[in-house]
């Protein structure tokens, strides 16, 4: 009986164990998975953010640039150690960049709500090994300083919100042509027009009138992209031909706008902008630093400058499928950044070369929005600088894999007055005031250049650029390109002067002469 009881209990225990094991093996009902859905409303690459009605697109590119006899991204050697051609300059410069973009769009009763942002992860050369420079000594804060071993930095380009026709944030200025400073070139230094390709803080409103006609009006923050310098010539002119920047604080935004026509044949855009030129004080210390006498010394009245631009694109030209011509022209008074413009700051030029007359030759180009000379007999306020420029490109596709662009630009910067004003004791004009300060650091100014060590002064200058780029795209979204470009400075000084140039140059006789430089840029880029 005990044996039977044991068998029954053992069997029951085994059945219970088996039942538990089978129950453990039963599948548990999983939560529903929400798969990513393609969003076809806004073009290729968009998908719905799971659980929302917002579409998102992730993209960007990876780009590697190397420039020979030029700075990163195809900058010509036109100032600093590079312009001097001394042994501190880097003969070639490289930049590696990965750009990431995030584009979101949501359909609403007010239209599409869009956000867009781009961050650039970059690593590049310093450009110079001169220990006297912050970038060489690492004594100052500069993005390039972070390009040490294992370093790099992040640059922010476009970051904006669009809603019901409005744009808020860092976006292209309404003044800009759709292609900015890139009608066909790779390099970021084609001047002769406006460039806010990396964005400027602004508020804009765009109205669509139908049939491809639109209009945009905006308020731009001028701090970064709409200023060159306003120069207090009472502080003189340095040995590189530049005056001391005495811009005051930001008082008013730039007012910009455009009317644009998009058609099958191409595009036409007319733009205009107004920019307030305001100085700090009449009395300043070295480098424009304020002193305890600055506030009581007074200041010149602010003046509104302006610029106007026309941009034209012609498509479907008979040279081949996809070929086009892009060209723009701009005129400005007190808004020189819309002419002498890069995707960064506006340069002044100081280029050295060979000479059969003296130690070397030199060409200067001083870029400003306006100049003033305080005091009795001075300019009686700010005199706005005048400038104009034109640039463009012809873009040709040889076949689906090869393409080329021929590009060029020309610009002039002019200062009111006569080159002999300073010699004749007239300092009320821009030229007279500038040449007074220039003579303090460059002895030998005369009405007509004669013997060695004498010169005639004229701060006007022209620049010209021309180049060609050829691209090979062996597979979709992977492009290799090579670009050759020339930069020419046509300066208006004549004669020569004995002066002490910026170190490591010696005190010597320098001939004032036009200058030029040529660069080669090679690039590999993968878009994704």
C-alpha positions in Angstrom: 0.0 0.0 0.0 2.8 2.3 0.8 4.4 1.5 -2.5 1.2 2.4 -4.4 0.9 5.6 -2.5 4.4 6.6 -3.3 3.9 5.9 -7.0 0.8 8.0 -7.1 2.4 10.9 -5.4 5.5 10.7 -7.6 3.4 10.6 -10.7 1.4 13.6 -9.6 4.6 15.6 -8.9 6.0 14.6 -12.3 2.8 15.8 -14.0 2.9 19.1 -12.1 6.5 19.6 -13.1 5.8 18.8 -16.8 2.8 21.2 -16.7 5.0 24.0 -15.3 7.7 23.4 -17.9 5.1 23.5 -20.7 3.6 26.7 -19.3 7.0 28.3 -19.3 7.4 27.4 -22.9 4.2 29.1 -24.0 4.8 32.2 -26.1 4.1 35.6 -24.4 2.1 38.0 -26.5 4.6 40.8 -27.7 3.7 44.5 -27.9 2.9 45.8 -31.3 5.9 47.1 -33.2 5.4 50.4 -35.0 7.6 50.2 -38.1 9.2 53.2 -39.8 7.0 54.5 -42.6 8.2 56.3 -45.7 7.0 59.9 -46.0 6.6 60.8 -49.7 5.1 64.3 -49.1 8.4 66.2 -49.2 10.7 64.2 -51.5 13.1 61.3 -51.2 14.7 60.5 -47.9 11.9 61.5 -45.5 10.3 59.1 -43.1 7.8 59.5 -40.3 9.1 59.8 -36.7 7.4 56.8 -35.0 4.3 57.8 -33.1 4.0 61.2 -34.7 2.9 62.9 -37.9 6.2 64.7 -38.4 8.5 63.7 -41.3 12.3 63.8 -40.8 15.3 63.5 -43.2 18.8 62.9 -42.0 21.6 63.7 -44.4 24.9 65.5 -44.9 28.3 64.9 -46.5 31.9 64.0 -45.8 34.4 66.3 -47.5 38.2 66.3 -47.6 39.9 69.4 -49.1 43.6 70.1 -49.7 44.8 73.4 -51.2 48.3 73.9 -52.6 49.7 77.5 -52.4 46.4 78.5 -50.7 44.5 78.3 -47.4 41.8 75.8 -46.4 38.8 75.7 -48.7 40.7 77.4 -51.5 41.6 80.7 -49.9 44.2 82.6 -52.0 47.4 83.7 -50.3 46.4 87.4 -50.1 47.4 88.6 -46.6 49.2 87.7 -43.4 52.2 85.3 -43.5 50.7 83.7 -46.6 50.5 87.1 -48.4 54.1 87.9 -47.4 55.3 84.5 -48.7 57.6 84.1 -45.6 58.8 80.8 -44.1 56.1 80.7 -41.5 53.2 80.1 -43.9 51.9 76.6 -44.6 52.6 75.8 -48.2 49.5 73.6 -48.4 46.5 73.3 -46.1 43.9 70.6 -45.5 40.4 70.4 -44.0 38.4 67.3 -43.2 34.7 67.9 -42.5 31.6 65.8 -41.8 28.4 67.8 -42.1 25.2 66.5 -40.6 21.8 67.9 -41.5 18.4 67.3 -39.8 15.3 68.4 -41.7 11.8 68.0 -40.1 8.4 68.9 -41.6 4.8 68.7 -40.3 1.7 69.5 -42.2 -0.7 71.9 -40.3 -3.7 74.1 -41.1 -1.2 77.0 -41.4 0.9 75.1 -43.9 4.1 73.1 -43.4 6.1 73.7 -40.2 9.8 73.1 -40.9 12.9 73.0 -38.8 16.4 72.6 -40.3 19.9 72.5 -38.8 23.4 71.7 -39.9 26.5 71.0 -37.8 30.0 70.6 -39.3 32.6 68.5 -37.5 35.9 69.8 -38.7 39.7 69.3 -38.5 42.1 71.6 -40.4 45.6 73.1 -40.6 46.5 76.3 -38.7 47.7 78.0 -41.9 50.8 79.5 -40.2 53.4 78.5 -37.7 54.3 82.1 -36.7 54.7 82.1 -32.8 53.7 85.8 -32.8 50.1 84.8 -33.8 47.5 83.5 -31.3 46.8 80.6 -33.7 50.5 79.6 -33.6 51.2 80.2 -29.9 47.7 78.9 -28.8 47.4 82.0 -26.6 44.0 82.9 -27.8 40.6 81.3 -28.4 40.2 80.4 -32.1 38.4 77.5 -33.7 41.6 76.5 -35.5 43.4 76.0 -32.1 41.2 73.0 -31.5 42.7 71.3 -34.5 45.5 69.8 -32.4 46.2 66.0 -32.4 43.0 64.2 -31.7 41.1 67.6 -31.7 38.8 69.3 -34.0 35.7 71.6 -33.6 32.1 71.9 -34.5 30.8 74.8 -36.7 27.1 75.6 -36.9 25.6 76.5 -40.2 21.9 76.9 -40.9 19.6 76.6 -37.8 16.0 77.8 -38.4 12.3 77.4 -38.1 9.8 78.1 -40.9 6.1 78.7 -40.2 3.3 80.3 -42.2 5.7 82.1 -44.5 8.0 83.3 -41.7 11.6 82.1 -41.1 13.2 82.5 -37.7 16.9 81.7 -36.9 20.1 81.4 -38.7 19.3 81.2 -42.5 20.4 82.8 -45.8 19.8 86.5 -46.0 17.0 87.6 -48.3 19.6 89.7 -50.1 21.6 86.6 -51.2 21.4 85.1 -54.7 20.2 81.4 -54.5 23.7 80.2 -55.2 25.4 82.7 -52.8 29.1 82.8 -53.6 29.1 79.6 -55.6 27.9 80.1 -59.1 30.2 77.2 -60.1 33.3 77.2 -58.0 34.4 74.9 -55.2 36.4 77.5 -53.2 34.8 79.7 -50.5 36.5 82.9 -51.5 35.0 84.1 -54.8 34.3 87.8 -54.2 32.3 90.4 -56.1 29.0 89.7 -54.3 27.1 88.8 -51.2 27.6 85.5 -49.4 25.6 84.2 -46.4 25.8 80.5 -47.4 26.3 79.4 -43.7 23.4 81.5 -42.5 22.9 84.8 -40.5 20.5 85.4 -37.6 17.4 86.9 -39.0 13.6 87.1 -39.2 12.1 86.9 -42.7 8.7 86.7 -44.4 8.2 85.2 -47.9 5.1 85.7 -50.0 4.3 83.6 -53.0 2.4 85.5 -55.7 2.0 82.6 -58.1 3.5 81.7 -61.5 7.0 81.4 -59.9 7.0 84.9 -58.5 7.9 85.5 -54.8 9.0 88.3 -52.6 10.9 88.2 -49.3 11.6 90.9 -46.7 13.8 90.4 -43.7 15.8 91.8 -40.8 19.3 90.5 -40.5 21.7 90.7 -37.5 24.7 92.6 -39.0 27.2 91.5 -36.4 29.0 88.8 -38.4 28.0 88.9 -42.1 27.1 92.6 -42.8 30.1 94.5 -41.5 33.7 95.1 -42.7 35.2 98.1 -40.7 34.5 101.7 -40.1 38.0 103.3 -39.6 39.0 106.1 -37.4 41.9 107.6 -39.4 43.0 109.8 -36.5 44.6 106.6 -35.3 46.7 106.4 -38.5 47.1 103.6 -41.0 49.2 100.5 -40.2 52.2 99.3 -42.3 49.8 96.8 -44.1 47.7 99.7 -45.3 44.7 99.1 -42.9 43.0 101.6 -40.7 41.9 101.0 -37.1 38.4 99.5 -36.9 36.2 101.8 -34.8 32.7 100.3 -35.3 30.3 101.0 -32.5 27.8 98.5 -31.1 24.8 97.2 -33.1 22.0 99.8 -33.2 19.7 98.5 -35.9 19.3 95.4 -38.0 20.0 95.4 -41.7 16.8 95.7 -43.7 16.9 93.4 -46.8 14.5 92.1 -49.4 14.1 90.6 -52.8 11.7 90.0 -55.7 12.3 86.6 -57.4 11.0 85.0 -60.6 11.6 81.2 -61.1 10.7 79.8 -64.5 11.6 76.9 -66.7 14.2 79.1 -68.5 15.9 80.1 -65.3 15.8 82.6 -62.5 15.8 86.4 -62.0 16.2 88.0 -58.6 16.5 91.7 -57.6 17.7 92.4 -54.1 18.3 95.5 -51.9 19.6 96.1 -48.4 20.2 98.9 -46.0 23.0 98.9 -43.4 23.7 101.3 -40.5 27.3 102.4 -40.3 28.0 103.7 -36.8 31.3 104.5 -35.1 32.3 104.3 -31.5 34.2 107.5 -30.5 36.6 110.2 -31.8 39.3 109.5 -29.2 40.4 105.9 -28.9 43.6 104.1 -27.8 45.8 101.8 -29.9 43.8 99.2 -31.7 40.5 101.1 -31.2 40.5 100.3 -27.4 38.5 103.0 -25.4 40.2 105.3 -23.0 38.9 107.5 -20.2 38.6 110.3 -22.7 36.6 108.4 -25.3 33.1 109.1 -24.0 33.6 112.8 -23.7 35.3 113.1 -27.1 32.1 112.7 -29.0 31.5 110.6 -32.1 30.5 111.1 -35.7 26.8 110.7 -36.7 25.8 107.3 -38.0 25.0 106.9 -41.6 22.8 104.5 -43.5 24.6 102.6 -46.3 22.9 100.5 -49.0 23.4 97.9 -51.6 21.5 96.6 -54.6 22.0 93.4 -56.5 20.7 91.6 -59.6 21.1 87.8 -60.1 20.4 85.8 -63.2 20.4 82.1 -64.1 19.9 80.9 -67.6 19.1 77.2 -68.0 18.6 74.9 -71.1 21.4 76.5 -73.0 22.4 74.7 -76.2 25.8 73.5 -75.0 24.4 70.4 -73.3 21.8 68.9 -71.0 21.9 70.5 -67.5 24.3 73.3 -68.5 23.6 76.8 -67.2 25.0 80.2 -66.7 24.8 82.1 -63.4 25.8 85.7 -63.0 25.2 88.4 -60.4 26.1 92.1 -60.1 26.1 94.4 -57.0 26.6 98.0 -56.1 27.1 99.4 -52.6 27.8 102.5 -50.5 28.7 101.8 -46.9 27.9 98.1 -47.3 31.1 96.7 -48.7 30.5 93.2 -47.3 28.1 92.7 -50.1 31.0 93.1 -52.6 34.2 92.0 -50.9 32.6 88.9 -49.3 33.5 85.4 -48.4 31.6 82.8 -46.4 33.5 84.2 -43.4 34.9 87.7 -42.8 35.8 90.3 -45.4 39.6 90.5 -46.0 41.9 93.4 -46.5 44.9 92.6 -48.8 48.6 92.9 -48.2 50.6 90.9 -50.9 54.3 91.0 -51.4 56.3 89.9 -54.6 59.4 90.5 -56.5 60.8 93.8 -57.6 63.6 95.2 -59.7 63.5 98.5 -57.8 63.7 97.7 -54.1 63.9 94.8 -51.7 60.4 93.6 -52.7 57.2 94.9 -54.2 53.9 95.2 -52.2 50.2 95.7 -53.0 47.7 96.9 -50.4 43.9 96.8 -50.5 42.0 98.4 -47.5 38.4 97.1 -47.1 36.0 99.3 -45.1 32.4 100.4 -44.9 33.5 104.0 -44.2 36.2 106.2 -42.8 36.4 109.4 -40.7 39.0 111.8 -39.4 37.9 113.6 -36.2 38.6 117.2 -35.4 38.8 120.5 -37.2 39.9 120.1 -40.8 38.9 116.4 -40.7 36.2 114.6 -42.7 33.3 116.1 -40.7 31.8 112.7 -40.1 31.8 109.3 -41.8 32.4 109.1 -45.5 30.9 105.9 -46.9 33.1 103.6 -49.1 31.8 102.8 -52.5 32.2 99.4 -54.2 30.8 97.3 -57.0 31.3 93.8 -58.3 30.2 91.1 -60.7 30.8 87.3 -60.6 29.5 84.3 -62.4 30.1 80.9 -64.0 29.4 78.7 -67.0 28.6 75.2 -65.9 29.0 72.3 -68.4 28.3 68.6 -68.2 30.5 66.5 -70.5 28.6 63.3 -69.7 26.8 61.8 -66.7 30.2 61.3 -64.9 32.2 64.4 -65.8 31.5 68.2 -65.5 33.4 71.4 -65.5 32.8 75.1 -64.5 34.6 78.2 -65.7 34.1 80.9 -63.1 35.3 84.5 -62.5 34.8 87.7 -60.6 35.7 91.4 -60.7 35.3 94.1 -58.0 36.3 97.7 -57.3 36.5 99.6 -54.0 36.7 103.4 -54.2 37.3 106.2 -51.6 35.9 109.7 -52.3 38.4 112.5 -53.1 41.6 112.9 -55.0 44.9 111.2 -54.5 46.7 114.5 -54.1 44.4 115.8 -51.4 46.8 114.9 -48.5 49.8 116.4 -50.3 47.8 119.6 -50.8 46.7 119.7 -47.1 43.1 118.7 -47.8 42.0 116.1 -45.3 38.3 116.5 -45.6 38.0 113.7 -48.3 38.3 110.0 -47.6 41.4 109.8 -49.8 43.0 112.8 -48.1 42.3 111.5 -44.6 43.5 108.0 -45.5 46.7 109.2 -47.2 47.5 111.4 -44.2 47.5 108.3 -42.0 49.3 106.2 -44.6 52.2 108.8 -44.9 52.9 108.4 -41.1 53.9 104.8 -41.6 55.1 105.1 -45.2 57.4 108.1 -45.8 58.0 109.7 -49.2 54.5 110.8 -50.3 54.6 113.3 -53.2 52.2 114.6 -55.7 53.8 112.6 -58.6 56.1 109.6 -57.9 59.6 110.3 -58.9 62.9 109.1 -57.4 63.2 105.9 -55.4 61.5 106.3 -52.0 58.7 108.6 -53.2 55.2 107.7 -54.2 51.7 108.9 -55.0 48.9 107.8 -52.7 45.6 106.3 -53.8 43.7 103.7 -51.6 41.4 102.6 -54.4 41.9 99.0 -55.6 40.4 96.4 -57.8 40.4 92.6 -57.6 39.9 90.0 -60.3 39.5 86.2 -60.0 39.3 83.5 -62.6 39.4 79.7 -62.4 38.2 76.4 -63.6 37.1 73.2 -61.8 36.5 69.7 -63.2 34.6 67.1 -61.3 34.4 63.3 -61.7 31.4 61.3 -60.2 32.2 57.6 -60.8 29.2 56.6 -58.7 26.2 58.5 -57.4 26.9 60.9 -54.6 30.7 60.4 -54.7 32.7 63.2 -56.4 36.4 63.9 -56.9 37.3 67.4 -58.2 40.3 69.6 -58.9 40.2 73.4 -59.1 42.8 75.9 -60.3 42.2 79.6 -59.5 44.0 82.9 -59.8 43.6 86.0 -57.7 44.9 89.4 -59.0 45.2 92.6 -56.9 45.2 95.9 -59.0 46.3 98.5 -56.5 46.5 102.2 -57.3 49.6 103.3 -55.4 52.6 104.2 -57.5 56.3 104.6 -56.7 58.1 103.2 -53.6 58.7 103.8 -49.9 61.2 102.9 -47.3 59.3 101.5 -44.3 59.4 98.7 -41.8 57.0 96.0 -42.9 55.4 93.5 -40.5 58.1 91.1 -39.2 59.9 89.1 -40.5 60.2 91.6 -43.3 63.0 94.2 -42.8 63.1 97.9 -43.0 63.7 98.4 -46.7 62.7 100.0 -50.0 59.4 98.5 -51.2 57.9 99.2 -54.6 54.1 99.6 -54.8 53.0 97.2 -57.5 50.1 95.0 -58.6 50.2 91.4 -57.2 48.8 88.0 -58.0 48.7 84.4 -56.8 47.5 81.0 -58.0 46.2 78.0 -56.1 45.2 74.4 -56.7 42.5 72.7 -54.7 41.7 69.0 -54.7 38.6 67.5 -53.1 36.8 64.3 -52.4 33.2 64.4 -51.3 30.6 61.8 -50.4 27.0 62.9 -49.9 24.5 60.9 -48.0 
